Amino acid sequence: MAKKTPSTRARKADHIQINLTEDVRSGQSTGLEKYSFPHQALPELDLGKVRLNLSLFGKDISAPLLISSMTGGTEEAGRINRVLAQAAQRAGIPMGIGSQRAALEDPKLAGTFQVRKFAPDIPLFANLGAVQLNYGLTAEDCQRAVDMIEADGLILHLNPLQEAVMPDGDTDFSGLAKKIERVCKQLSVPVIAKEVGWGISDKAASQLVDAGVSAIDVAGAGGTSWSEVEMHRAETETQRKVASSFVDWGIPTAESIQIVRKIAPELPIFASGGIRSGVDIAKAIALGATLGGLAGPFLKAATESPEAVLLEIERFIREIQITMFACGAGDLTALGKIQLKKG
Ligand SMILES: Cc1cc2nc3c(=O)[nH]c(=O)nc-3n(C[C@H](O)[C@H](O)[C@H](O)COP(=O)(O)O)c2cc1C
């Protein structure tokens, strides 16, 4: 793959720093707050026996929770990935790593992404920007990224708005669906398509289903806003103003889940973008998602320790379990059938 400047590594370091120190929230909410569960005073369930486990791409996981793709490529990012992987392994939940483009450009960086030895049993997802397929990335490179981390799947992220507002962005998104289709056909593992915080529309979902993706992560609006992150990286006042104009952009997570579920009734759907509690995850599942993913909140905990990440994971799991108990859903299939109240 061709080398690009300015350095992908420098950008990744900026991203971590900005996410940790600045308010980068979307101007929109996820929309999940508009829904509530019907309370069940007589659930006829034993809380301790409420089952949260499910199978994901042939592996059993203990709860419908994903550590969303974030980082790699620098020393600090490598440490964060190792902390996240240890916590994910202990909790038995899946994890994505950040874009591996830097390691395809410079194989010396591969170690900052290689966390399999810390997480031998969980579903682990490789990550690359889909747009790179228009800038020299090949299906063989995608397979190298998967092999590099012994991944169970490849997440291809779609981030047109982020690329458009960043000073050094790759903005040719033409003809990408066909190239994604080729990757889906050639890869040895499932391909998951993912936004980064502006959601998947019905048109995009149809294109992705036609391309043959095995799952979609809606990564909707309501959480981390990448135009806000890029606003903090802007080099000129004009760039800053352009980026800040998009603070309210995107399809809220709650809406995107329902849109994608309609287009793809059978596909696993990951719900991310502003998910901040186990109640949010349970709502996302009742609206049609398979599991919920979080990025920003886990980043902050990962700067502390695996124990801090694990505490957060356990809190989310407890909240999902109590939500299911209090609405009378004994397992995730039952949770998926609960009718939420709107308004
Ligand atoms: C520091 C950081 C780095 C990220 N890097 C990537 C990435 O490399 N690839 C990707 O697909 N998404 C990336 N994301 C996006 C997240 O996976 C997620 O879709 C988005 O942040 C919305 O989730 P949140 O509101 O829980 O943060 C990153 C998020 C954060 C916070």
The ligand as a Tripos MOL2 file, in Angstrom:
@<TRIPOS>MOLECULE
LIG
   31    33     1     0     0
SMALL
NO_CHARGES

@<TRIPOS>ATOM
      1 C1        -10.1660    7.6440   19.8980 C.3       1 LIG1
      2 C2        -11.0980    7.0270   18.9050 C.ar      1 LIG1
      3 C3        -10.5770    6.4860   17.7340 C.ar      1 LIG1
      4 C4        -11.4100    5.8800   16.7810 C.ar      1 LIG1
      5 N1        -10.8540    5.2760   15.6810 N.ar      1 LIG1
      6 C5        -11.6420    4.5320   14.8680 C.ar      1 LIG1
      7 C6        -11.0780    3.7380   13.8420 C.ar      1 LIG1
      8 O1         -9.8520    3.7050   13.6510 O.2       1 LIG1
      9 N2        -11.9090    2.9950   13.0690 N.ar      1 LIG1
     10 C7        -13.2720    3.0040   13.2530 C.ar      1 LIG1
     11 O2        -13.9880    2.2830   12.5550 O.2       1 LIG1
     12 N3        -13.8330    3.7820   14.1970 N.ar      1 LIG1
     13 C8        -13.0630    4.5210   15.0180 C.ar      1 LIG1
     14 N4        -13.6330    5.2560   16.0160 N.ar      1 LIG1
     15 C9        -15.0920    5.4010   16.0580 C.3       1 LIG1
     16 C10       -15.7540    4.5080   17.0610 C.3       1 LIG1
     17 O3        -15.5140    3.1440   16.7910 O.3       1 LIG1
     18 C11       -17.2700    4.7580   17.1500 C.3       1 LIG1
     19 O4        -17.9020    4.3960   15.9460 O.3       1 LIG1
     20 C12       -17.6170    6.2160   17.4410 C.3       1 LIG1
     21 O5        -16.6610    6.8070   18.2990 O.3       1 LIG1
     22 C13       -18.9870    6.3440   18.0760 C.3       1 LIG1
     23 O6        -19.0660    5.6560   19.2960 O.3       1 LIG1
     24 P1        -19.0190    6.4050   20.7240 P.3       1 LIG1
     25 O7        -20.0560    7.4820   20.6870 O.co2     1 LIG1
     26 O8        -19.3010    5.3300   21.7480 O.co2     1 LIG1
     27 O9        -17.6400    6.9860   20.9080 O.co2     1 LIG1
     28 C14       -12.8210    5.8570   16.9960 C.ar      1 LIG1
     29 C15       -13.3450    6.4180   18.1850 C.ar      1 LIG1
     30 C16       -12.5120    6.9950   19.1340 C.ar      1 LIG1
     31 C17       -13.1310    7.5830   20.3760 C.3       1 LIG1
@<TRIPOS>BOND
     1     1     2 1
     2     2     3 ar
     3     2    30 ar
     4     3     4 ar
     5     4     5 ar
     6     4    28 ar
     7     5     6 ar
     8     6     7 ar
     9     6    13 1
    10     7     8 2
    11     7     9 ar
    12     9    10 ar
    13    10    11 2
    14    10    12 ar
    15    12    13 ar
    16    13    14 ar
    17    14    15 1
    18    14    28 ar
    19    15    16 1
    20    16    17 1
    21    16    18 1
    22    18    19 1
    23    18    20 1
    24    20    21 1
    25    20    22 1
    26    22    23 1
    27    23    24 1
    28    24    25 2
    29    24    26 1
    30    24    27 1
    31    28    29 ar
    32    29    30 ar
    33    30    31 1
@<TRIPOS>SUBSTRUCTURE
     1 LIG1         1 GROUP 0 **** ****
